[in-house]
Amino acid sequence: MRMLFHPDPQQITLADVLYALGDPVRLEIVQRLAKGGELCCAGLDCSVAKSTMSHHFRILRESGVVFSRKDGTQLLNSLRKAELDQRFPGLMDAVLGAVQH
């Protein structure tokens, strides 16, 4: 498996994060990760094709919203909330709070 790109926290831009969060499927993924902690892709069945889920995870990963790590044959994903909170204080709480309402 090739190395996965994860931007350093100082490379994460607000425009990239907002773009990643602007899609309903990606927003649902982020919400589930916020509630469930680290989850594998299969544990986040969002009723879309596997290739489409891969695309959504790539957008989330490359924008700095999620961190993905390989564990055997699975890819485990977690929300980079602490890093995002440091870079953009209150953003993720506001987004997650709005999604819950």
N, C-alpha and C positions, 0 to 999 in steps of 0.2 A: 504494500500500500504506500502510495506517495505521501510525503509530508503535507499536513494540512496547514494552510495559512491562517494565522491569528495575529491581528495587528497588536502592536504594543499599545498600552493604554493611552499614551500621549499622541498616538497616530489615529485614534478613534475620533471621527468628526460627527458633529451633531447632524449634519445633512445625511450622512450614511446611516446613522442610527434611526433617524426619522423615516428614511426611505424603507429600511428593513421593517420597521414597525407599521408601515402604511398598508400592508397587505393583511387581510383578515386571517388567512391561514397562518402566516408567520406570527401574528399577534396571538392567536390561539396557542401556538407552540410556546411562545414566551410565557403566557399565562400558566400553562401546564407545568413548565419548568419552574416557575416561581412557586407553585404549590407543591410540586413533587420532588424538587431537588434534582439530582442527576438522574436522567432517564435515557434509555436507549431509543433509537429511532422507532423500533417496532412498538414501543410502549406509548408512542405518541400518534397513534392511528388517527389521522384527520380526514379520512375518506377521500384521499387523493392518491394518484399513482405513485409508486415508489420513486420513479424518476423525478416526479414533481416535488416530492418530499426532499429528495437530494438537492434539488435546485434551491428550495426554501432554506434548507440548512446551510448551504453554501453562502447565500446572501446574509443570513444571520451571523454566521461565523466570520466572514470577511468584513462585515461592518463592525465587528467587535461586540455584538450582543450576546453571543453564546461561545462557549469553549467546548470543543469536541476532542475526545481522547479515545484511542483504540484500546479495547480490552478483549483480547482473544479475537473472536470473529465479530464482535459488536463494536459499535461506535457509541460511546456514552456522551451525552450532552448536558451541559449545565449553563445556567444563566450567569453572566459576568456582572452580577448586580453590584458587588462591592466596588469593582473598578469603574463601572458606569456611574455609580453614586459619587465617587471621588471626582470623576471628570465632569459630570453634569448633575450637581446636587439636586435631588428631588424629582428628577425626570422620570425615573422608572417607577417611583411610588405614585406619581401623578398618572402615568400611563396605566399601570396596573389597577389603580383605584378607579379610573374611568371605565375600564373594561368590566369591572365587577358590577357596575351600576347599569 
